[in-house]
Amino acid sequence: MKDYKVETLIYYSKFSFDRNHLAKASKAGIQAKLKEYGRNGWRLVSTDAASFGSAMYIYLYFEK
Protein backbone atom coordinates (compact mmCIF):
# COMPACT_ATOMS: atom_id res chain seq x y z
CA MET A 1 0.00 0.00 0.00
CA LYS A 2 1.35 3.42 -0.93
CA ASP A 3 1.66 6.34 1.46
CA TYR A 4 0.63 9.81 0.35
CA LYS A 5 1.58 13.20 1.71
CA VAL A 6 0.63 16.80 0.84
CA GLU A 7 3.04 19.69 1.41
CA THR A 8 1.62 23.22 1.33
CA LEU A 9 3.85 26.20 0.60
CA ILE A 10 2.55 29.76 1.01
CA TYR A 11 4.07 32.81 -0.65
CA TYR A 12 2.83 36.37 -0.19
CA SER A 13 2.76 38.97 -2.89
CA LYS A 14 4.54 42.28 -2.53
CA PHE A 15 4.43 45.46 -4.57
CA SER A 16 6.52 44.92 -7.68
CA PHE A 17 6.54 45.93 -11.33
CA ASP A 18 7.64 42.38 -12.18
CA ARG A 19 4.56 40.26 -12.96
CA ASN A 20 6.45 37.06 -12.22
CA HIS A 21 7.98 37.99 -8.88
CA LEU A 22 6.05 35.27 -7.01
CA ALA A 23 7.18 32.57 -9.43
CA LYS A 24 10.79 33.71 -9.14
CA ALA A 25 10.65 34.01 -5.34
CA SER A 26 9.05 30.58 -4.84
CA LYS A 27 11.37 28.64 -7.14
CA ALA A 28 14.15 28.06 -4.57
CA GLY A 29 11.71 27.05 -1.81
CA ILE A 30 9.90 24.58 -4.04
CA GLN A 31 13.17 23.05 -5.25
CA ALA A 32 14.35 22.65 -1.65
CA LYS A 33 11.14 20.76 -0.73
CA LEU A 34 11.48 18.51 -3.78
CA LYS A 35 15.05 17.62 -2.80
CA GLU A 36 14.09 17.07 0.84
CA TYR A 37 11.29 14.65 -0.01
CA GLY A 38 13.31 12.98 -2.77
CA ARG A 39 16.12 12.14 -0.33
CA ASN A 40 13.56 10.38 1.85
CA GLY A 41 12.18 8.23 -0.97
CA TRP A 42 9.09 10.28 -1.80
CA ARG A 43 8.06 10.89 -5.42
CA LEU A 44 6.19 13.97 -6.65
CA VAL A 45 2.95 12.82 -8.31
CA SER A 46 0.93 16.02 -8.68
CA THR A 47 0.87 19.75 -8.00
CA ASP A 48 -1.78 22.42 -7.62
CA ALA A 49 -1.87 26.13 -6.86
CA ALA A 50 -4.47 28.59 -5.63
CA SER A 51 -4.55 32.31 -4.96
CA PHE A 52 -6.36 33.92 -2.07
CA GLY A 53 -5.95 37.63 -1.47
CA SER A 54 -2.26 38.46 -1.69
CA ALA A 55 -1.13 34.88 -1.03
CA MET A 56 -0.32 32.04 -3.40
CA TYR A 57 -0.73 28.51 -2.06
CA ILE A 58 1.26 25.76 -3.74
CA TYR A 59 0.35 22.14 -3.04
CA LEU A 60 2.85 19.36 -3.69
CA TYR A 61 1.49 15.80 -3.63
CA PHE A 62 3.96 13.00 -2.91
CA GLU A 63 3.75 9.19 -2.77
CA LYS A 64 6.08 6.58 -1.35
N, C-alpha and C positions, 0 to 999 in steps of 0.2 A: 504494500500500500504506500502511495506517495504522500509526502508531507508538503503542505503549501504554506506560504507566508506572504504577507503583504507589507511592504515598507512604504510609508508616506513621507514625502519630502515637501516642505512648505517654503516658498520664496515670496518675498514681499516686493512689490513694485516701488520704485522711487522716481522722482522727477528726472527725466532724461530726454534728450532729443533723439536718442538711439532707440528705434522701435524694438530692436532685438536684445535690449539689455538684460531682460530676464533669462533668455535662452543662454546668453553668454555667461551670466553670473551663475547659473545652475549647473553648467556643464561639468565643472570640477567636482562638485558635490555628488552628482549622479554617478560619475565615473568612480569615485571613491567607494560608494555603496556597492556598485557592481563588482569591484575588485574584492571588497570585504566578503560579500556573499559567495563569490566564486571560489575564494580560498577555502571556504567551509563546505564546498560541495554543492551549493545551490546553483540552479540554472534559471536564468530569466526566461519566463514564458509569455509574459504580456506586460503592457504598459497602458496607462491612461492618464489624462490630465484634466483638471477642471479649474476654472477661475471663479473666485468669489470676492467681490470688492477689489481690493488692491493686492490680493494674494493669489498665487498660482500653486495648486496642489498637484503633485506628481505622484502617481501610484505605480510602484514596481511590484510585479507578481512573480514569485519564485517558487520552484518545486525542487524536491530532493528525492 
